[in-house]
Amino acid sequence: MIRKIIEIDEEKCNGCGLCAKACHEGAIAIVDGKARLMRDDFCDGLGDCLPVCPMDAIRFTRREAAAYDEKAVQRHKQKKSACSGFSCPGSALQSFTPKEENDDVPVPSCLRQFPVQIKLLPPNAPYFDGADLLIAADCTAYAYGSFHRDFIRGRITLIGCPKLDDVDYANKLTEIFRNNDIKSITLTRMTVPCCGGMESAIKRAIEASGKEIPFEAAVISPDGSIIEKRK
């Protein structure tokens, strides 16, 4: 059927999530840092999401679309009842102060924010501004024993694996670098060739951001040795 339904301009979208929160039907979700209409039959066409968008990225259009299905929406809400707001707890933004070293705590965490997956992080998260970034190939945290102490401490952490995620991180990283005052970037990567994709994405994102950001890479072997540090 032809009906009124929302349309999201991903070029304008800044991934703030306000539209997803305003959509009580759960039709909108943040995917790879952008708002997306997930199901036509969840959109009632009333447009509660339009006025909350700070980027004017949402508008009405008329096109072929499945009819609004209130029963399907209710089933979706019940299924997601364990989640709060517009996202599940696993992807909710959190900020916290790392624990001080204490003899009673053998390995204190130095993590300063959550989530940490590059795919889940919105480019405008408040903790990015003025931050030193650690961008880590996820295997490095398992290989290098003192990872929290030597790399996470004092930095905002982003992790990923270009081989497993099968995405080009350059676009997301460009948004983060361009929209925030990033002080420095440290990459931890493994010696394996696929980790070269992470380093390449960072360098391309720095160039595309139009900024000069200090960058250093630490190459780690599977046995936990730092093979090389380079800028």
N, C-alpha and C positions, 0 to 999 in steps of 0.2 A: 504494500500500500504506500501511497505518497502521503507523507505527513511532515509536520514541523519537528525538527530535531536539532540538537546542538552540533556545532562543528568547532574543533579546536585547532588553532594555528600553532603548530609546534615550534615554528621559528620565533614566534613572539613569547611563547611560554617560558617562564623562568623556573618552573618546578616547585613553586612555593607550597602547593598542596591545598590551598584555600578552597579551590573549586571542589576537590574531592571530599573535603570536610563538609562543604555546603550541600553536596548531593546526598540526600538522605536515602536514595534508592541504591547507592553503591554502583552507579553506572560509570563513574570516573575513577581512575587509579593513576598513581605516579609510576611510570615505567621508564627506566633508564633516565631518570631526572626530568621527564616530561609528562604532562597530563594527557591521558588518552581516554576516549570513550570506549569502554570495554565491551559493552553489549547494547545494541540498539533497543532491545525490548526492556531494558532497565531504565531508559530515559523517558520520563513522562512528558517532556516538552514544555515544562513550566519555566525552566530557566533560573532556578535558584542559584545556579553557579555563576551566571553572568555578572551580577553586580559585585561579587567579591573578587573577581579577577583584577589584579593591579596592573596587568599588562594589556588589557583589552584584547585577550587572545581567544575569546569565546564569542560566538555569534550563532544566531538561528539560521538554519537553512531548510529548504523543503526538498526532500529526496525520497527515493524508495527505501523504506525501512520497515522492520518488523514492528507490529503493534506493541504498545506498552503492555507488559504482562505483570500485573500486580501480584499474582500468586507466585510467579517466579521470583519477584523481588523479595517477597516475604520469606520464601524458602532460603534465598541467599542470605538474608539477614539472620535467620536462625542458625544457618551453618557457620556464619562468621561471628556469632554472639560472643565467642571467647576473645574476639579482638576489640580494641577500644578505638574510638574516633574513626579516622579514615584509613588506618593502617594497622597491621598486626604488631604486637609488642616487639617482635624481632626486628622490625624496620623503623621503630619509633626513635626519633632523635633524643639523645641523652647527653648531658655534659656532667662531669664530675671531677673532683680533685683527686689526683693519685694519692695512694697511701704513702705515708712516710716509712722509710726503712725501719724495721723493728726486729729485734732478735727473736721475738715470738712469731714473726711472720717470715718464713724462710725465703719466699720469693714474692715480694710485693709487686702488684701490678702498677705499671706506669701509664696505662691507657687513659686518655683524657676525654674520649667521646665514643659514641656508638650511634648508628652502625659504622662499620669500617669498610665494607665491600664497596668498591668504586661504583658498581652498578646501582647501589641503593642510596648513595649520598647525593642530596640535592646541591646544586652548584652554589646556592646562596645560603648555605648553613652558616649561622653566625660565628661559629668557632673557626671558620676559614680566615676571616679578616685579621691580618697581622700575624698569621701563623707561619711557623716553620713546618713544612710538610715532610712526612715519611711516606713514600710510595713503595710498597713492598710486594714483590712476587711472593705469593702466600707460602711457598715451601721454605723460604728463608727463615721464617720464625721457628720452624721445626728443626732446621739444620743448625742454626747458630744459638748456642746455649744461653748467652747473656743478651738475648735480643731486646728485652724490655729495658734493661739498664743502658745498653750501648746505642740503641736506635730509637725506641719508642719514647723514652724519657724526654719531655720538653717539646714533643712534636705532636701534630695531628696526624693520625694514621689512616692511610688508604691502602687496601690490599686487593689483589686480583691475580688472575692467571690468564694471559691472552690466549693460551691454547685451549683451556677448558671453557672459558667464557665465549670464545669464538667471536669476539667483538674488537673493534678498533677503539681503544680508550681515548684517542686523541681528541675527539669531539667533546666528550664530557670534561676532560682535563683542561681543554682550552677555555671552556666556560668558567671553570673554577679559577683558573689563573687570571682571566680577563676581568672577572667580576669582583675579585678580592685583592687585598694588599698582601700578597704572599712574599714572605721574607726570604725563604730559601726552600730548596727541594732536595731531599736525599732519597736516592733509590737504592733498595737492596734487591739484588737479583741473583739467581743461581748461574752456574757456569753453563748450563744447558742452552742450546741455540734458541729454543722458543722464548726464553726470557729476553732475547734481544728485541722482541716485539714491544715489550714494556718500555725499554729504554728509548726505542725509536718513537713511540707514541708521546712520551714526555717531551722529547726534544722538538717534535713537530708542534706540540701544543704550546710550548714556550714561544716558538717562533710565530705561531698564529695569533697568540695573545697580544703581540706587539710590545711585550715587556722584556726587560733584562732581569732574569731571576737567577741567582746563584744556584748551580746544580752540581751535585756530586753523586757518583755511583759507587757502591760497594759490591764487588762480585764475590759470592760465597760458594764454596764447594760443598758437596753433600756431607762431607765429614765435619763441617762446621768451621772450616778455616776461611779467613778472608784472603782471597787470592790476589785481589787488586782493588785499589781505590783510585778513581779517576774523576776529573772534572770535565 
